[in-house]
Amino acid sequence: MAGSEAAWQAAQMGVPVVLHEMRPKVGTFAHRTGSFAEMVCSNSFRSDDDERNAVGLLHWEMGAANGLIMEMARSHRLPAGGALAVDRDPFAEAVTARLMNHPLISVEYGEITELPQDGHWIIATGPLTSPALANSIRAETGAESLAFFDAIAPIVYAESIDMSVAWLQSRYDKGETEEERTAYINCPMDKAQYEAFIDALLAADKTEFHEGETAGYFDGCLPIEVMAERGRETLRHGPMKPVGLTNAHKPQEKAYAVVQLRRDNKLGTLYNIVGFQTKMKYGAQTAVFKMIPGLENASFARLGGIHRNTFINSPTLLDDQMRLKTRPNIRFAGQVTGVEGYVESAAMGLLAGRMAAAEIKGQTLPPPPPDTAMGALITHITGGAEARTFQPMNVNFGLFPPIDAKGGRRGRKDRYKAYTDRAKDRFTQWLAAQ
Ligand SMILES: Cc1cc2nc3c(=O)[nH]c(=O)nc-3n(C[C@H](O)[C@H](O)[C@H](O)COP(=O)(O)OP(=O)(O)OC[C@H]3O[C@@H](n4cnc5c(N)ncnc54)[C@H](O)[C@@H]3O)c2cc1C
């Protein structure tokens, strides 16, 4: 994500770029293809609401800055209510084709095993940075790179879902078209079914972690059984919340909990179980997930899994140009800097690409103001965050300077709109000044 966007931005500024990619020669456990910008887990770029949602605002800013990832995501969009879901393979192929066809971009396939000495570099090797390069980074920075785990949600074949029990509906019927309003498959549970499901989750066989490896899950991808361990009601208030949904088969009956499945490909043949990332063993997964009404006979295209996530302590290591303080010819971008998610990673690639290109052209590009989504993120990772407890971060309004400095009273919705209005204004000014 980040490397693709960085290469695109720098090349668009007239700077020649060599894009290094180790796949398909060297793989990772999560990537399946040799394409750039492969989405390894969910196929969602999350909320597309640019008025009241921070990630939606980030979409807007990336669009305003002619971001390649956002342009391609929009042209390979799948119906998903208010979310920007993406047809992952055609999306990645389109990003790859655009980069390959750019006259200023050349591609070299192969693993980079050491931090390079000369020239301008952007390291955007992601949460699955190869071990050799991770060792080289550790040797250079002297700081500890952290490794921790997140998890893949299982994918179900649509034809194996019992639609006499499940029904199609987006939460609160959100969406412009009928297709969007029916983008999710919903499986209802009554109280007894929910309680039995929680018992099974808690009792299921899980993959064991080694000492120290569990510190800090990827928060947007918290394993479902870890949520259940936090309290029996946690899931009912999280991914299994029943609000905004009416059972089409029994409109009078309010479900106690609802499991949602989101379309995973354009054809509509695959659905992922939303929020059901897991570290349960495979046998346990099939047994537990088949307890979900409507999924009794489900066939799984892919079961959930666990993942490593490598990132550096950016607040101590990087300057506000995303350069390694000890080796300013090297920038970092993407998830390896401690942002979290496809969109955030691509956004940091966008900034690193522009900043590097500006520097090569003898200019300095200041970071976007902190009251923009991109500015809030870069400010957070390059100094705003507490270095000692630094953990990967999604974009959220909590990272923005407060809007009601004078203690004005606004409803939450109004306040978010005020954040996004202000951000769009400032981001537009920042772009215009380049
Ligand atoms: C299993 C898993 C599930 C995830 N699920 C989600 C999710 O559902 N939603 C979400 O928003 N985010 C998710 N994330 C986080 C997601 O990976 C990142 O948000 C995003 O892909 C990171 O973008 P990136 O550009 O930083 O890294 P990547 O997209 O991973 O790109 C890094 C690239 O660098 C290459 N590379 C690595 N080391 C080297 C080397 N030494 N030499 C040359 N090339 C190298 C890799 O092959 C890869 O192509 C998940 C991560 C993992 C690992």
PDBQT file of the ligand as one rigid body, heavy atoms in Angstrom, charges set to zero:
ROOT
HETATM    1  C1  LIG A 501      -2.466 -10.772   8.207  1.00  0.00    +0.000 C 
HETATM    2  C2  LIG A 501      -2.741  -9.323   8.274  1.00  0.00    +0.000 A 
HETATM    3  C3  LIG A 501      -4.058  -8.896   8.272  1.00  0.00    +0.000 A 
HETATM    4  C4  LIG A 501      -4.342  -7.534   8.231  1.00  0.00    +0.000 A 
HETATM    5  N1  LIG A 501      -5.622  -7.121   8.156  1.00  0.00    +0.000 NA
HETATM    6  C5  LIG A 501      -5.909  -5.824   7.930  1.00  0.00    +0.000 A 
HETATM    7  C6  LIG A 501      -7.244  -5.405   7.695  1.00  0.00    +0.000 A 
HETATM    8  O1  LIG A 501      -8.160  -6.199   7.710  1.00  0.00    +0.000 OA
HETATM    9  N2  LIG A 501      -7.498  -4.110   7.462  1.00  0.00    +0.000 N 
HETATM   10  C7  LIG A 501      -6.493  -3.212   7.429  1.00  0.00    +0.000 A 
HETATM   11  O2  LIG A 501      -6.788  -2.045   7.178  1.00  0.00    +0.000 OA
HETATM   12  N3  LIG A 501      -5.208  -3.576   7.653  1.00  0.00    +0.000 NA
HETATM   13  C8  LIG A 501      -4.898  -4.871   7.909  1.00  0.00    +0.000 A 
HETATM   14  N4  LIG A 501      -3.615  -5.277   8.160  1.00  0.00    +0.000 N 
HETATM   15  C9  LIG A 501      -2.593  -4.353   8.182  1.00  0.00    +0.000 C 
HETATM   16  C10 LIG A 501      -2.161  -4.224   6.706  1.00  0.00    +0.000 C 
HETATM   17  O3  LIG A 501      -1.169  -5.083   6.326  1.00  0.00    +0.000 OA
HETATM   18  C11 LIG A 501      -1.588  -2.981   6.520  1.00  0.00    +0.000 C 
HETATM   19  O4  LIG A 501      -2.524  -2.101   6.963  1.00  0.00    +0.000 OA
HETATM   20  C12 LIG A 501      -1.184  -2.661   5.102  1.00  0.00    +0.000 C 
HETATM   21  O5  LIG A 501      -1.135  -3.686   4.158  1.00  0.00    +0.000 OA
HETATM   22  C13 LIG A 501       0.173  -2.167   5.339  1.00  0.00    +0.000 C 
HETATM   23  O6  LIG A 501       0.587  -1.522   4.232  1.00  0.00    +0.000 OA
HETATM   24  P1  LIG A 501       2.128  -1.378   4.018  1.00  0.00    +0.000 P 
HETATM   25  O7  LIG A 501       2.299  -0.738   2.711  1.00  0.00    +0.000 OA
HETATM   26  O8  LIG A 501       2.752  -0.746   5.186  1.00  0.00    +0.000 OA
HETATM   27  O9  LIG A 501       2.650  -2.886   3.965  1.00  0.00    +0.000 OA
HETATM   28  P2  LIG A 501       2.310  -4.012   2.878  1.00  0.00    +0.000 P 
HETATM   29  O10 LIG A 501       1.056  -3.724   2.185  1.00  0.00    +0.000 OA
HETATM   30  O11 LIG A 501       2.460  -5.296   3.598  1.00  0.00    +0.000 OA
HETATM   31  O12 LIG A 501       3.491  -3.836   1.847  1.00  0.00    +0.000 OA
HETATM   32  C14 LIG A 501       4.824  -4.126   2.190  1.00  0.00    +0.000 C 
HETATM   33  C15 LIG A 501       5.484  -4.718   0.983  1.00  0.00    +0.000 C 
HETATM   34  O13 LIG A 501       6.886  -4.836   1.230  1.00  0.00    +0.000 OA
HETATM   35  C16 LIG A 501       7.337  -6.095   0.756  1.00  0.00    +0.000 C 
HETATM   36  N5  LIG A 501       8.545  -6.417   1.516  1.00  0.00    +0.000 N 
HETATM   37  C17 LIG A 501       8.657  -6.747   2.826  1.00  0.00    +0.000 A 
HETATM   38  N6  LIG A 501       9.950  -6.896   3.159  1.00  0.00    +0.000 NA
HETATM   39  C18 LIG A 501      10.669  -6.650   2.040  1.00  0.00    +0.000 A 
HETATM   40  C19 LIG A 501      12.072  -6.653   1.764  1.00  0.00    +0.000 A 
HETATM   41  N7  LIG A 501      12.972  -6.896   2.691  1.00  0.00    +0.000 N 
HETATM   42  N8  LIG A 501      12.477  -6.363   0.504  1.00  0.00    +0.000 NA
HETATM   43  C20 LIG A 501      11.553  -6.090  -0.476  1.00  0.00    +0.000 A 
HETATM   44  N9  LIG A 501      10.222  -6.079  -0.262  1.00  0.00    +0.000 NA
HETATM   45  C21 LIG A 501       9.787  -6.355   1.005  1.00  0.00    +0.000 A 
HETATM   46  C22 LIG A 501       6.145  -7.016   0.974  1.00  0.00    +0.000 C 
HETATM   47  O14 LIG A 501       6.205  -8.122   0.092  1.00  0.00    +0.000 OA
HETATM   48  C23 LIG A 501       4.969  -6.113   0.664  1.00  0.00    +0.000 C 
HETATM   49  O15 LIG A 501       4.596  -6.147  -0.682  1.00  0.00    +0.000 OA
HETATM   50  C24 LIG A 501      -3.294  -6.605   8.232  1.00  0.00    +0.000 A 
HETATM   51  C25 LIG A 501      -1.973  -7.056   8.276  1.00  0.00    +0.000 A 
HETATM   52  C26 LIG A 501      -1.708  -8.397   8.306  1.00  0.00    +0.000 A 
HETATM   53  C27 LIG A 501      -0.286  -8.867   8.335  1.00  0.00    +0.000 C 
ENDROOT
TORSDOF 0
